[in-house]
Amino acid sequence: MNGLTIGRLAKQVGIGIETVRFYERQGLIEPPPRTDSNYRIYPEEEVSRLRFIKKAKSLGFTLNEIKELLFMRHDPHATQADIKNRTLAKIKDVKQKISDLTRIQKALEHLASSCYGHGPLEDCPILKAMDSENIEHCGH
């Protein structure tokens, strides 16, 4: 039987064996056939599929979004516009996350600047601000 063991597949793609198993459980790759001695033997094509998954993940796509992209690759009705729209939606999502993280950073900087870093804990302005019902103390 031609193909790759899970270890060789993982090594070629640059991911761990457990990651391959996880992607299999998530339905991103098909369970491979097994040898008579019960070893999984993955088809060579899985290398490019796993590289696609790895790259899409590095671009911020979720596993569900990657599943959809993989499905669309083989959907005769899918168009480049469909893929572009998914990418534009991901860009919007990333921009929102950047905005949220920037807001969080400013709030944390505000809290850190309100504290001298010495004195009794019960006088800590950071903890007091987090206990407060007034969100404005946290820089919002």
Rosetta silent file (secondary structure, phi, psi, omega in degrees, C-alpha in Angstrom):
SEQUENCE: MNGLTIGRLAKQVGIGIETVRFYERQGLIEPPPRTDSNYRIYPEEEVSRLRFIKKAKSLGFTLNEIKELLFMRHDPHATQADIKNRTLAKIKDVKQKISDLTRIQKALEHLASSCYGHGPLEDCPILKAMDSENIEHCGH
SCORE:     score description
SCORE:     0.000 S_00000001
   1 L     0.000  122.614  179.458    0.000    0.000    0.000 S_00000001
   2 L   -82.674  152.018  178.169    1.523    3.329   -1.089 S_00000001
   3 L   141.927 -164.613 -175.056    1.289    6.410    1.072 S_00000001
   4 E  -123.798  142.066  171.004    2.651    7.937    4.219 S_00000001
   5 L   -71.656  165.233 -178.767    2.574    6.956    7.835 S_00000001
   6 H   -61.323  -36.707  179.540    1.202    9.588   10.174 S_00000001
   7 H   -65.963  -44.758  179.656    4.708   10.434   11.363 S_00000001
   8 H   -68.224  -38.385  177.372    6.084   10.976    7.855 S_00000001
   9 H   -61.521  -49.709 -179.307    2.995   12.977    6.861 S_00000001
  10 H   -59.676  -42.984 -178.860    3.279   15.228    9.911 S_00000001
  11 H   -64.449  -42.653 -179.945    6.997   15.752    9.323 S_00000001
  12 H   -62.619  -34.615 -177.746    6.525   16.702    5.646 S_00000001
  13 H   -87.246  -23.352 -178.002    3.907   19.299    6.576 S_00000001
  14 L    84.785   34.773  176.946    5.724   20.554    9.675 S_00000001
  15 L  -129.278  169.667  179.643    2.989   19.749   12.186 S_00000001
  16 L   -84.128  159.147  178.101    2.675   17.292   15.045 S_00000001
  17 H   -59.149  -41.386  179.938    1.172   13.835   14.864 S_00000001
  18 H   -63.956  -31.577  177.737   -1.539   14.874   17.336 S_00000001
  19 H   -66.382  -41.732  176.890   -2.451   17.764   15.026 S_00000001
  20 H   -60.007  -47.004  179.448   -2.985   15.323   12.153 S_00000001
  21 H   -61.584  -41.239  179.202   -5.200   13.197   14.396 S_00000001
  22 H   -61.847  -46.768  179.287   -7.084   16.296   15.558 S_00000001
  23 H   -61.951  -35.199  176.630   -7.741   17.432   11.964 S_00000001
  24 H   -65.320  -46.056  178.945   -8.961   13.936   11.181 S_00000001
  25 H   -63.217  -32.563 -179.694  -11.372   13.997   14.152 S_00000001
  26 L   -80.907   -4.622  178.227  -12.584   17.455   13.035 S_00000001
  27 L    82.240   15.223  178.688  -13.337   16.161    9.544 S_00000001
  28 L   -80.581  -28.066  172.307  -10.701   18.278    7.797 S_00000001
  29 L  -130.805  153.810 -178.630   -9.022   15.182    6.411 S_00000001
  30 L   -76.987  144.978  172.816  -10.477   11.762    5.719 S_00000001
  31 L   -61.670  131.621 -176.331   -9.599    8.831    7.961 S_00000001
  32 L   -80.778  161.914  172.633   -6.983    6.880    6.002 S_00000001
  33 L   -67.377  161.101 -179.988   -7.075    3.214    5.171 S_00000001
  34 E  -116.061  150.990  176.763   -5.166    0.924    7.480 S_00000001
  35 L   -77.939  175.000  176.896   -2.634   -1.753    6.716 S_00000001
  36 L   -60.391  -29.710  178.802   -3.029   -5.350    7.820 S_00000001
  37 L   -91.366   14.958  172.511   -0.943   -4.438   10.864 S_00000001
  38 L    72.748   20.187  173.494   -3.392   -1.567   11.611 S_00000001
  39 L   -82.581  141.518  173.450   -1.101    1.332   10.618 S_00000001
  40 E   -76.592  133.055  175.592   -2.733    4.383    9.094 S_00000001
  41 L  -123.405  111.425 -176.826   -1.432    5.041    5.594 S_00000001
  42 E   -88.621  139.916  175.690   -2.269    8.504    4.297 S_00000001
  43 L   -65.680  151.136  179.938   -2.433    9.249    0.580 S_00000001
  44 L   -55.757  -31.364 -177.800    0.296   11.582   -0.756 S_00000001
  45 H   -62.436  -21.486 -179.101   -2.419   14.184   -1.579 S_00000001
  46 H   -66.086  -23.029  178.330   -2.937   14.786    2.133 S_00000001
  47 H   -60.627  -50.029 -178.431    0.386   16.662    2.249 S_00000001
  48 H   -68.753  -35.358  178.026   -0.982   19.493    0.098 S_00000001
  49 H   -64.094  -44.297  179.669   -4.343   19.454    1.918 S_00000001
  50 H   -68.982  -34.384  175.450   -2.622   19.738    5.305 S_00000001
  51 H   -64.584  -39.425  176.327   -0.331   22.492    4.010 S_00000001
  52 H   -60.149  -47.911 -179.717   -3.456   24.376    2.874 S_00000001
  53 H   -60.432  -45.739 -179.464   -4.998   23.938    6.332 S_00000001
  54 H   -61.118  -44.334 -179.460   -1.786   25.069    8.037 S_00000001
  55 H   -66.608  -45.185 -179.976   -1.506   28.182    5.830 S_00000001
  56 H   -61.183  -39.592  177.801   -5.202   29.083    6.229 S_00000001
  57 H   -64.468  -40.041  179.975   -4.861   28.719   10.000 S_00000001
  58 H   -67.418  -20.844  176.809   -1.799   30.995    9.987 S_00000001
  59 L   -89.723    2.993  174.357   -3.947   33.590    8.174 S_00000001
  60 L    96.088    2.595  178.248   -6.481   33.494   11.005 S_00000001
  61 L   -72.043  140.665  176.923   -9.165   31.285    9.495 S_00000001
  62 L   -77.598  166.807  178.723  -11.009   29.113   12.005 S_00000001
  63 H   -62.245  -37.353  177.658  -11.287   25.369   11.504 S_00000001
  64 H   -65.442  -40.933  177.721  -14.921   25.768   10.467 S_00000001
  65 H   -65.088  -38.024  178.485  -13.966   28.442    7.934 S_00000001
  66 H   -65.242  -40.880  176.895  -11.184   26.200    6.629 S_00000001
  67 H   -57.272  -44.366  179.136  -13.676   23.352    6.283 S_00000001
  68 H   -63.711  -42.292  178.464  -15.884   25.636    4.193 S_00000001
  69 H   -62.938  -42.256  178.535  -12.928   26.710    2.033 S_00000001
  70 H   -63.203  -40.779  178.013  -11.947   23.086    1.470 S_00000001
  71 H   -63.706  -44.038 -177.811  -15.520   22.241    0.512 S_00000001
  72 H   -64.182  -30.987  178.615  -15.690   25.212   -1.851 S_00000001
  73 H   -57.386  -30.213 -176.295  -12.485   24.100   -3.591 S_00000001
  74 L  -110.412    7.583  178.290  -14.374   21.094   -4.882 S_00000001
  75 L   -88.945  116.108 -178.048  -17.779   22.727   -5.342 S_00000001
  76 L   -65.157  -15.875 -179.673  -18.419   23.221   -9.064 S_00000001
  77 L   -93.836  -10.522 -179.822  -20.741   26.133   -8.266 S_00000001
  78 L   -72.885  147.298 -178.597  -18.239   28.049   -6.117 S_00000001
  79 L  -124.317  169.785  174.489  -16.597   31.085   -7.681 S_00000001
  80 H   -61.353  -34.709  178.441  -13.573   33.253   -7.050 S_00000001
  81 H   -60.428  -37.238  178.214  -16.021   35.874   -5.763 S_00000001
  82 H   -62.029  -44.658 -179.895  -17.119   33.414   -3.062 S_00000001
  83 H   -67.835  -42.224  179.203  -13.539   32.955   -1.897 S_00000001
  84 H   -61.759  -42.471  179.033  -12.829   36.682   -2.086 S_00000001
  85 H   -61.460  -38.525  176.809  -15.945   37.430    0.000 S_00000001
  86 H   -64.578  -39.821  179.849  -14.768   34.958    2.655 S_00000001
  87 H   -67.689  -41.947  177.415  -11.372   36.655    2.646 S_00000001
  88 H   -63.559  -37.649  176.871  -12.922   40.129    2.939 S_00000001
  89 H   -64.639  -37.845  178.518  -15.038   38.909    5.855 S_00000001
  90 H   -67.152  -39.196  177.252  -11.864   37.604    7.521 S_00000001
  91 H   -60.995  -43.972  178.895  -10.169   40.991    6.998 S_00000001
  92 H   -61.505  -42.478  178.241  -13.138   42.696    8.677 S_00000001
  93 H   -61.848  -44.163  179.917  -12.918   40.230   11.559 S_00000001
  94 H   -63.816  -43.071  178.864   -9.165   40.849   11.963 S_00000001
  95 H   -61.488  -39.355  178.244   -9.684   44.635   11.952 S_00000001
  96 H   -64.968  -41.196  178.644  -12.316   44.285   14.684 S_00000001
  97 H   -64.434  -40.393  177.326   -9.955   42.157   16.774 S_00000001
  98 H   -61.479  -43.707  178.759   -7.192   44.741   16.340 S_00000001
  99 H   -61.420  -45.527  179.052   -9.596   47.456   17.462 S_00000001
 100 H   -62.295  -44.078 -179.791  -10.662   45.415   20.484 S_00000001
 101 H   -66.561  -35.911  176.799   -7.056   44.651   21.432 S_00000001
 102 H   -64.106  -43.031  177.392   -6.095   48.320   21.063 S_00000001
 103 H   -61.592  -44.130  179.204   -8.959   49.293   23.387 S_00000001
 104 H   -63.263  -43.225  179.132   -7.867   46.647   25.896 S_00000001
 105 H   -59.531  -45.544 -179.868   -4.256   47.820   25.685 S_00000001
 106 H   -63.494  -40.466  178.939   -5.258   51.438   26.382 S_00000001
 107 H   -64.045  -42.273  178.955   -7.416   50.381   29.322 S_00000001
 108 H   -66.757  -39.880  177.490   -4.562   48.322   30.784 S_00000001
 109 H   -63.027  -40.565  177.488   -2.086   51.159   30.265 S_00000001
 110 H   -61.791  -45.611  179.011   -4.494   53.518   32.029 S_00000001
 111 H   -62.516  -45.456 -178.285   -4.822   51.098   34.948 S_00000001
 112 H   -62.670  -37.722 -178.535   -1.057   50.553   35.159 S_00000001
 113 H   -73.098  -17.621  179.964   -0.393   54.300   35.165 S_00000001
 114 L   -83.755   -5.876 -175.193   -2.851   54.772   38.042 S_00000001
 115 L  -114.113  132.630  177.939   -0.809   52.502   40.303 S_00000001
 116 L   -81.072  -16.369  177.819    2.467   53.436   42.020 S_00000001
 117 L    83.071   13.411  175.499    3.331   49.783   42.526 S_00000001
 118 L  -148.070  163.918 -177.556    3.814   50.003   46.286 S_00000001
 119 L   106.470  175.424 -177.759    1.670   50.202   49.365 S_00000001
 120 L   -68.146  146.815 -177.344   -0.939   47.869   50.828 S_00000001
 121 H   -59.979  -35.178 -178.298   -2.902   45.685   48.451 S_00000001
 122 H   -64.965  -15.682  177.233   -6.264   46.961   49.718 S_00000001
 123 H   -98.352    8.653 -176.238   -5.349   50.392   48.295 S_00000001
 124 L   -65.679  116.437 -179.208   -4.493   49.017   44.834 S_00000001
 125 H   -67.366  -25.949  178.929   -6.185   51.266   42.258 S_00000001
 126 H   -68.071  -49.796  179.489   -6.053   48.518   39.624 S_00000001
 127 H   -64.340  -39.373  178.124   -8.022   46.065   41.768 S_00000001
 128 H   -62.034  -41.039  179.850  -10.405   48.819   42.858 S_00000001
 129 H   -65.012  -38.318  179.621  -11.067   49.747   39.230 S_00000001
 130 H   -72.456  -27.940  176.300  -11.795   46.119   38.334 S_00000001
 131 H   -78.145  -21.973 -173.847  -14.153   45.824   41.303 S_00000001
 132 L   -69.567  144.648  173.968  -15.936   49.035   40.354 S_00000001
 133 L   -76.819  -19.504 -178.202  -19.276   48.987   38.560 S_00000001
 134 L   -82.432  106.842 -175.453  -18.180   52.117   36.752 S_00000001
 135 H   -63.083  -27.256 -175.979  -16.515   50.864   33.579 S_00000001
 136 H   -60.104  -24.823  177.353  -14.862   54.216   32.943 S_00000001
 137 H   -63.855  -21.754 -179.675  -12.292   53.420   35.647 S_00000001
 138 H   -96.564   13.002  175.572  -10.971   50.757   33.296 S_00000001
 139 L    85.782   15.369  179.547  -10.465   53.166   30.423 S_00000001
 140 L   -91.951    0.000    0.000  -13.689   52.437   28.518 S_00000001
